[in-house]
Each structure stands twice: as structure tokens, then as C-alpha cells.
């Protein structure tokens, strides 16, 4: 049990979860661009671009962000 908690706390893997009109991004490196219709993140060797309408950052923590708005498309480019 303690090992599972330790793994959860030390989790450094980049991932994102898509909900209806929300995207939760964990362990990103930086926000490159923040616009009303497009947000770009960098994580590891990946560039994540979220396209939508009225996109806003609802929760901004050190390595986690929740984006809300009408999500139209998400692109992941491996660099």
C-alpha cells in the first residue's frame, strides 16, 4: 500500500484526460501559447495543441492544468 502511494506522489509521466468540455493535463513542462481558441503545451518530446472556443485555464498548479471551453480538436506532435 505504501509503495502505491509513493508511486502516485512521485508520478512524473505526462498524460492528459479528456472530458466533455474539459481537458486535464498532468506533468507538462511549459505552456507555449495561450489563446482563446488555441493552447499549446510542451511535455517531454511532445507538443500538444488544443483547439476550441472560449478556452480558459480553470485550475493551474505547478504541473497540472485544467482547461475548459468547447474542445474541438487535440493534436499531439512528437518532436
Residue frames as a rotation matrix with the C-alpha (Angstrom) as fourth column:
UNK 1
0.566 0.824 0.000 0.00
0.824 -0.566 0.000 0.00
0.000 0.000 -1.000 0.00
UNK 2
0.467 -0.470 -0.749 2.78
0.137 -0.798 0.587 2.44
-0.874 -0.376 -0.308 0.90
UNK 3
-0.611 -0.718 0.333 4.54
0.406 0.077 0.911 1.68
-0.680 0.692 0.245 -2.39
UNK 4
-0.094 0.672 0.735 1.37
0.982 -0.057 0.178 2.56
0.162 0.739 -0.654 -4.34
UNK 5
0.831 0.361 -0.423 1.10
0.468 -0.865 0.182 5.89
-0.300 -0.349 -0.888 -2.51
UNK 6
0.026 -0.920 -0.392 4.79
0.116 -0.387 0.915 6.59
-0.993 -0.069 0.097 -3.15
UNK 7
-0.625 -0.219 0.749 4.33
0.720 0.208 0.662 5.86
-0.301 0.953 0.028 -6.88
UNK 8
0.390 0.853 0.348 1.30
0.909 -0.417 0.002 8.17
0.147 0.315 -0.938 -7.03
UNK 9
0.765 -0.134 -0.630 3.13
0.219 -0.866 0.450 11.04
-0.606 -0.482 -0.633 -5.34
UNK 10
-0.188 -0.954 -0.235 6.28
-0.110 -0.217 0.970 10.62
-0.976 0.209 -0.064 -7.47
UNK 11
0.302 0.387 0.871 4.38
0.773 0.436 -0.462 10.14
-0.558 0.813 -0.167 -10.73
UNK 12
-0.273 -0.500 -0.822 6.21
-0.128 -0.828 0.546 12.10
-0.954 0.254 0.162 -13.44
UNK 13
-0.643 0.066 0.763 4.53
0.690 0.481 0.541 10.64
-0.331 0.874 -0.355 -16.51
UNK 14
-0.820 0.379 -0.428 2.91
-0.487 -0.856 0.174 13.14
-0.300 0.351 0.887 -18.84
UNK 15
-0.704 0.657 0.270 -0.74
0.710 0.653 0.265 12.46
-0.002 0.378 -0.926 -19.59
UNK 16
-0.833 0.553 -0.035 -3.96
-0.550 -0.833 -0.069 14.20
-0.067 -0.038 0.997 -20.40
UNK 17
-0.677 0.717 0.166 -7.54
0.632 0.683 -0.367 13.20
-0.377 -0.143 -0.915 -19.82
UNK 18
-0.904 0.413 0.109 -10.36
-0.227 -0.681 0.696 14.49
0.362 0.604 0.710 -21.98
UNK 19
-0.561 0.816 -0.141 -13.81
0.561 0.249 -0.790 15.06
-0.610 -0.522 -0.597 -20.53
UNK 20
0.200 0.689 0.696 -16.81
0.952 -0.305 0.028 16.80
0.232 0.657 -0.717 -22.03
UNK 21
0.716 0.060 0.695 -15.65
0.174 -0.980 -0.095 20.41
0.676 0.189 -0.712 -22.49
UNK 22
0.763 -0.537 0.361 -12.59
-0.581 -0.324 0.747 19.84
-0.284 -0.779 -0.559 -20.26
UNK 23
0.573 -0.687 -0.447 -9.01
0.144 0.621 -0.770 18.63
0.807 0.377 0.455 -20.61
UNK 24
0.906 -0.346 0.243 -6.87
-0.304 -0.135 0.943 17.81
-0.293 -0.929 -0.228 -17.57
UNK 25
0.592 -0.782 -0.197 -3.13
-0.048 0.210 -0.976 17.88
0.805 0.587 0.087 -18.29
UNK 26
0.944 -0.287 0.165 -0.61
-0.134 0.126 0.983 16.47
-0.302 -0.950 0.080 -15.82
UNK 27
0.298 -0.944 0.145 3.20
0.374 0.255 0.892 16.73
-0.878 -0.212 0.428 -15.78
UNK 28
0.811 -0.074 0.580 3.64
0.531 -0.323 -0.783 19.15
0.246 0.943 -0.223 -18.64
UNK 29
-0.193 -0.957 -0.214 6.83
0.981 -0.192 -0.024 21.18
-0.018 -0.215 0.976 -19.00
UNK 30
-0.747 -0.042 -0.663 5.52
0.183 -0.972 -0.146 24.55
-0.639 -0.231 0.734 -20.10
UNK 31
0.452 0.877 0.161 2.70
0.604 -0.169 -0.779 26.45
-0.656 0.449 -0.607 -21.74
UNK 32
-0.572 -0.715 0.402 3.96
0.754 -0.267 0.600 27.79
-0.322 0.646 0.692 -25.07
UNK 33
-0.888 0.358 0.288 0.89
-0.096 -0.757 0.646 29.68
0.449 0.546 0.707 -26.27
UNK 34
-0.595 0.738 -0.318 -2.36
0.662 0.225 -0.715 30.65
-0.456 -0.636 -0.623 -24.59
UNK 35
-0.926 0.371 -0.068 -5.16
-0.333 -0.721 0.607 31.97
0.176 0.585 0.792 -26.77
UNK 36
-0.262 0.932 0.251 -8.95
-0.814 -0.074 -0.577 31.91
-0.519 -0.355 0.778 -26.70
UNK 37
0.726 0.600 -0.336 -9.07
-0.677 0.539 -0.501 29.30
-0.119 0.591 0.798 -29.49
UNK 38
0.622 -0.570 -0.537 -5.71
0.080 0.729 -0.680 27.50
0.779 0.380 0.499 -29.16
UNK 39
0.680 -0.488 0.547 -3.43
-0.693 -0.182 0.698 26.43
-0.241 -0.854 -0.462 -26.29
UNK 40
0.555 -0.589 -0.587 -0.04
-0.177 0.606 -0.775 24.80
0.813 0.534 0.232 -26.87
UNK 41
0.784 -0.322 0.532 1.91
-0.514 0.145 0.845 22.78
-0.349 -0.936 -0.052 -24.27
UNK 42
0.062 -0.788 -0.613 5.29
-0.645 0.437 -0.627 21.07
0.762 0.434 -0.481 -24.27
UNK 43
0.604 0.056 0.795 5.84
-0.697 0.521 0.493 17.80
-0.386 -0.852 0.353 -22.46
UNK 44
0.245 -0.642 0.726 8.87
0.275 0.764 0.583 15.57
-0.930 0.057 0.363 -22.89
UNK 45
-0.848 -0.530 -0.033 9.39
0.098 -0.217 0.971 15.46
-0.522 0.820 0.236 -26.65
UNK 46
-0.331 0.834 0.442 5.76
0.943 0.271 0.194 16.19
0.042 0.481 -0.876 -27.45
UNK 47
-0.978 0.202 -0.057 3.88
-0.201 -0.979 -0.022 19.32
-0.060 -0.010 0.998 -28.45
UNK 48
-0.472 0.882 -0.003 0.19
0.859 0.459 -0.229 19.24
-0.201 -0.111 -0.973 -27.53
UNK 49
-0.972 0.231 0.045 -2.14
-0.203 -0.920 0.336 21.69
0.119 0.317 0.941 -29.25
UNK 50
-0.464 0.882 -0.077 -5.71
0.744 0.341 -0.575 22.07
-0.481 -0.324 -0.815 -28.06
UNK 51
-0.929 0.262 0.262 -8.15
0.004 -0.699 0.715 23.81
0.370 0.665 0.648 -30.41
UNK 52
-0.347 0.872 -0.345 -11.52
0.938 0.315 -0.145 25.06
-0.018 -0.373 -0.927 -29.28
UNK 53
-0.077 0.426 0.902 -13.69
0.235 -0.871 0.431 28.00
0.969 0.246 -0.033 -28.41
UNK 54
0.532 0.268 0.803 -13.58
-0.566 -0.592 0.573 30.12
0.630 -0.760 -0.163 -25.25
UNK 55
0.361 -0.502 -0.786 -10.67
0.550 0.795 -0.255 28.08
0.753 -0.341 0.563 -23.84
UNK 56
0.470 -0.215 0.856 -9.67
-0.658 -0.732 0.178 29.05
0.588 -0.647 -0.485 -20.31
UNK 57
-0.524 -0.642 -0.559 -7.33
0.087 0.613 -0.785 27.74
0.847 -0.460 -0.266 -17.64
UNK 58
0.521 0.823 0.227 -9.54
-0.224 -0.125 0.967 26.82
0.824 -0.554 0.119 -14.71
UNK 59
0.948 -0.302 0.095 -7.01
-0.005 0.286 0.958 25.17
-0.317 -0.909 0.270 -12.44
UNK 60
0.568 -0.823 -0.019 -3.32
-0.202 -0.118 -0.972 25.98
0.798 0.556 -0.233 -12.66
UNK 61
0.913 -0.369 0.173 -0.97
-0.073 0.268 0.961 24.07
-0.401 -0.890 0.218 -10.38
UNK 62
0.095 -0.977 -0.192 2.77
-0.587 -0.211 0.782 23.55
-0.804 0.038 -0.593 -10.68
UNK 63
-0.881 -0.466 -0.085 2.47
-0.356 0.534 0.767 20.56
-0.312 0.706 -0.636 -13.02
UNK 64
-0.559 0.761 0.329 -1.27
0.792 0.607 -0.059 20.27
-0.245 0.228 -0.942 -13.64
UNK 65
-0.856 0.345 -0.384 -3.77
-0.398 -0.915 0.066 22.39
-0.329 0.210 0.921 -15.52
UNK 66
-0.312 0.844 0.437 -7.48
0.707 0.513 -0.487 22.06
-0.635 0.157 -0.756 -16.25
UNK 67
-0.977 0.019 -0.212 -8.68
-0.163 -0.710 0.685 23.64
-0.137 0.704 0.697 -19.48
UNK 68
-0.227 0.956 0.184 -12.36
0.551 0.282 -0.786 24.33
-0.803 -0.077 -0.591 -20.00
UNK 69
-0.329 0.234 -0.915 -14.30
-0.698 -0.713 0.069 25.51
-0.636 0.661 0.398 -23.03
UNK 70
0.808 0.587 0.049 -15.60
-0.368 0.569 -0.735 23.90
-0.460 0.576 0.676 -26.17
UNK 71
-0.248 -0.927 0.281 -12.86
-0.359 0.357 0.862 21.42
-0.900 0.113 -0.421 -27.15
UNK 72
0.638 0.481 -0.601 -12.82
-0.698 0.032 -0.715 20.88
-0.325 0.876 0.356 -30.91
UNK 73
0.814 -0.444 -0.374 -9.55
0.045 0.690 -0.722 19.05
0.579 0.571 0.582 -31.56
UNK 74
0.665 -0.702 0.254 -6.36
-0.446 -0.100 0.890 17.90
-0.599 -0.705 -0.379 -29.84
UNK 75
0.796 -0.507 -0.332 -3.13
-0.167 0.343 -0.924 17.32
0.582 0.791 0.189 -31.76
UNK 76
0.701 -0.675 0.231 -0.03
-0.143 0.183 0.973 15.61
-0.699 -0.715 0.032 -30.40
UNK 77
0.805 -0.539 -0.247 3.20
-0.304 -0.017 -0.953 16.11
0.509 0.842 -0.177 -32.35
UNK 78
0.784 -0.620 -0.019 6.28
0.421 0.509 0.751 14.09
-0.456 -0.597 0.660 -31.47
UNK 79
0.838 -0.516 -0.176 9.42
-0.537 -0.725 -0.431 16.14
0.095 0.456 -0.885 -31.98
